[in-house]
Amino acid sequence: MDLDTLVRQATEARLRPVAIECATDDEWDEFECGLLAERGHWLLSDPDQAEASDVTSEQDQAWMAWLRGRRGVLGSTYLTLAVHDGTETPSVRTR
């Protein structure tokens, strides 16, 4: 879903954006690589585990999916939304 659609859906639900933040490509890269690194470190620490072959295959597939398709496509957005409850100062919820 693109950002415009997400914000439009929020406003249609009577939520007003107070702040909109999007993760940068660098932040997203750090997140993706961090997830993959955890399993990579596990493999290095104990390569004789029964699951090592399966995990190695999964790691290879995950790296290729990220490098050849997912990288630069996925993103993360943080919306701070206000609910108008009839008072002059809206209450604020973070989603």
C-alpha atoms as one frame of an Amber mdcrd trajectory, in Angstrom:
protein
   0.000   0.000   0.000   1.383   3.430  -0.823   1.629   6.229   1.731  -1.172
   8.294   0.197  -3.614   5.380   0.446  -2.584   4.648   4.036  -3.131   8.255
   5.132  -6.398   8.480   3.192  -7.694   5.363   4.947  -6.741   6.834   8.303
  -8.564  10.092   7.582 -11.617   8.179   6.343 -11.625   6.462   9.750 -11.769
   9.938  11.373  -8.094   9.914  12.324  -5.988  12.949  11.521  -2.256  12.718
  10.871  -0.187  14.639  13.399   3.150  13.316  12.158   4.230  10.995   9.354
   7.681   9.414   9.373   9.104   6.956   6.868  12.091   4.723   7.442  15.002
   5.530   5.160  16.523   2.943   2.860  19.501   2.767   5.229  17.242   2.047
   8.212  15.393  -0.631   6.259  18.705  -2.185   5.129  19.876  -2.269   8.748
  16.650  -4.016   9.794  16.776  -6.621   7.007  20.476  -7.329   7.474  20.042
  -7.573  11.225  17.437 -10.290  10.848  19.592 -12.251   8.457  22.732 -11.721
  10.554  21.185 -13.415  13.593  20.830 -16.685  11.709  24.215 -16.230  10.063
  25.908 -15.878  13.461  24.075 -18.982  14.664  25.408 -20.924  11.683  28.972
 -19.754  12.339  28.780 -20.585  16.029  27.548 -24.153  15.546  27.747 -25.360
  11.931  27.240 -28.994  12.964  23.644 -28.508  14.103  21.183 -30.873  12.427
  19.309 -27.878  10.953  22.443 -26.170   9.581  21.923 -27.315   5.993  18.299
 -26.128   5.951  19.187 -22.835   7.614  22.018 -22.276   5.126  19.607 -22.810
   2.244  17.038 -20.487   3.817  19.748 -17.857   4.382  20.894 -18.057   0.763
  17.324 -17.696  -0.478  16.615 -14.801   1.885  19.750 -12.904   0.838  18.948
 -13.369  -2.851  15.313 -12.311  -2.381  16.467  -9.170  -0.606  19.258  -8.311
  -3.022  17.384  -9.151  -6.222  13.883  -7.972  -5.508  12.812  -6.812  -2.093
  15.544  -4.243  -1.466  14.297  -0.744  -2.134  10.680  -1.922  -2.483   9.538
  -2.515   1.077   9.315   0.293   3.558   8.068   1.266   6.952   5.983   4.245
   7.961   5.132   5.522  11.403   1.958   7.546  11.739   1.022   9.596  14.757
  -2.739   9.962  14.504  -5.188  12.123  16.411  -8.738  11.062  17.196 -11.171
  13.942  17.328 -13.461  13.253  20.257 -15.445  16.488  20.246 -13.029  18.492
  22.390 -10.827  21.285  21.136  -7.615  19.303  21.767  -7.620  15.907  20.094
  -6.279  12.923  21.933  -3.209  11.409  20.281  -2.493   7.743  19.594   0.624
   6.360  17.971   0.240   3.458  15.544
